[in-house]
Every structure is written in C-alpha cells, then in structure tokens.
C-alpha cells in the first residue's frame, strides 16, 4: 500500500475524531445533565489541545522525521480514544479528550508536511486534494456516526470505542509499511527546539497565511459544532437525519478533491479563495433563514465545496511558507486553525445559549466572504513580489 494512501487512512480516522462529537453533543448534554453549550466543551478542549500540541509536534517532526511522528500520534489516538470511551464522568471525559487532542495533533499536519517534502510545489495542490479525500471522508463518516451513535443504545461510549479500533488498525499498517520500505526521512541537522518556530514567525508571508487560518477556524469551524443541535431543535428532526444531511459537507469537499487539478488550472488560486468565501457565507445564511429542513443537505454540500476551494489553497501555501522547516510551518498553521476553532466554538456556544442561532450564524455569513477577499488581495501581492 502506498504511503500516501496510509496517510490518507490515518487522516480518515483523525477527521472522524474531529467531527464525531458534533452529533454527540445533545446526547452528552442529556446523559450528564448539561446545556448544549456546556456539552460543547468536549469539542473545545480537544481543539485547544490539538492546537497547542502543534508547537511540540512540528519541531519534533523536523528533528526525528515526519512519518515516524505520524505513526506515534496514530497509536496514541487509539489508546486515548479507548480511555475516553471508558470515562466514568464528564470531567474525566474532558481530561481524556485533552490527551486525545494532543495525540491527534501529529496526524494531518505532519502528513501534509511529509507530502510537502515528497511532492514538487507544482503538483502539490492536487496531491494534497487527494490526501484530503481521507480527511473529508472521515469527517463525513464521523459526523454521521456521531448522530447514529447518539440515537443508539451504545451512545458516545460506542462511538469512541469504534474510533479506538480504527486507529489501532492504522497504527499496525503504518508500522508494517515503514519497516518494509524507506519512508522515514533523515533527521534534520541539530538545531534548537524553537528555531523552526522562530523562522516561521520571522517570515512576513507566513503571518498572512496564518491569519487567514485563524479567521477560518473562528468563523467556519466554530458554528459547525452546533449545527446538528440547531437543526435538531428547529425542525424536530432526529440527530441521525440531521447529521446525515450535514455529512454532505464532506461530499462537497470530495467533489472538489476529485476535480482539484482541473479547478486549479481553470480558476487559479485568487478566484478560488474569493469564490470559496462567498459560497461559504451564503451557505450559512441559508442555514439560518431557509424555512425547509430538506435544504440543509444541498446547502451543506455547497458549503463543503466552497470550503475546500478556500482551505486547500491555504494548505498548499502552508506547506511552502518556510520549506526549510516545513514540519514546524505546517504545525503552526494547524495551531492557528484549531486555536481559531476553539475560540469559535466557545463564542458560538455562548451565543447559542444566550442569544440564539442568529447571533451564532450571522457573523460567519458576513465574515467568511471578507476573509476570502482579504486573503486574495494578500495572495495577489505575494505573487507579484515572487515574480
């Protein structure tokens, strides 16, 4: 099995872990006697740990090898998902989710950095798009599985145990593949632990990419955690039905991933981020104002397509911000994205509990087109400078 395929498989379960709690939040709230916003802390704690741990995994990957660190991270996720499944109370679950988020931090970003090392820049965006099929399929499966488990007798314990088994299988496959072929990069020359992070922080273009990632995390990923609860309460649909419709977001991303080579060639990166921002913003307006429950599915699909027009362009530039310390660069990118998610989920939880859905969704609908426009301007200036 090709190593990129195994990385995509690892990303599948990592993506599922990122999204599985969306559908489980109402079940967790019911099981532990919490509000929706309080139960959302299982997403917030995971995101904070995921983001902060990037600052450790990135330098380690540059020093000891990206493939090796991905394998360690996948094995850690298997153990900690099982610990989460066995948690006797909500406080213990939060602690387990923190540790799980720390382990998960070393999968998708370091896999992207490995691809950045192995694939020329001209081919990198389509290759990253193919890798995205694993992440997106996992997000779709995780969101759907969260709803299904929430409506079943197995509940959140069954959901986490299933992920633990999946991570364990991928760990074994990665170890076997690494022993059979040389996919572990030679260690980087000895440098100070923080040198890579300093080089990223001293690169002006990196700041623009990182700012866009932070804004995306706040505005896009923040409300996502509460969309199942919002649609469930507004239309009276089962959580299984709601999460099945919202899982079409990942289908939209897969449509992009399968056609990425043609889209990049025809649209170019500037138009991709502009169109992506507008599609995402209009989609969130549709979530808020559409009077029909069935529109959530098509809207999710369109939002997913728009998301990856924007996000895949950001990812590509993240792998090229500072090529000499690519592990650290991509890790800081992920740190900004998931720190943004933690901020966004916190703000959206408060807004949803105290102000309602409009306070949660309108900032996203108005902000995402502005972020797309701002990054397109920055990208245009960067391309002119590079030329």
Number of C-alpha atoms within 10 A of each C-alpha: 8 7 16 17 13 19 25 26 23 29 29 28 29 29 26 24 27 22 23 29 28 25 32 30 29 24 23 22 17 13 14 11 12 16 15 21 23 17 24 24 20 23 26 27 22 27 29 20 23 28 27 20 22 29 23 19 26 32 26 20 26 27 23 16 21 31 24 18 22 27 21 17 24 28 22 22 30 26 19 24 26 21 22 26 20 17 16 10 11 19 11 14 17 20 17 23 26 23 23 27 29 26 27 34 31 31 26 26 29 31 26 28 29 25 20 24 19 12 14 11 16 8 11 21 24 21 21 24 25 21 24 26 23 25 27 29 24 28 27 28 23 28 33 27 27 31 29 23 22 26 18 13 10 13 19 28 18 18 25 25 20 16 23 25 17 20 24 16 14 22 23 13 16 24 15 11 16 15 10 9 9 9 16 15 17 12 13 15 9 8 11 11 15 13 13 23 21 13 16 24 16 11 12 10 18 20 15 16 21 25 17 21 27 23 23 27 24 27 28 26 21 27 27 20 28 25 22 28 23 20 22 20 12 12 13 12 15 18 26 21 17 26 31 23 23 26 26 26 27 28 22 22 30 25 16 24 25 15 13 22 16 12 16 17 9 11 13 12 20 19 17 23 30 23 20 25 32 22 23 30 27 18 22 25 18 18 22 18 9 13 11 10 16 12 13 24 20 16 25 25 23 22 29 27 25 26 28 28 28 27 20 23 20 20 23 21 20 27 28 19 22 22 16 15 23 27 33 33 33 32 31 29 31 30 28 25 24 29 24 27 31 26 21 27 29 22 18 29 27 17 18 21 15 12 12 14 21 13 16 26 25 15 18 26 24 18 19 26 20 16 23 26 19 16 22 20 14 14 19 13 13 13 9 8 8 7 6
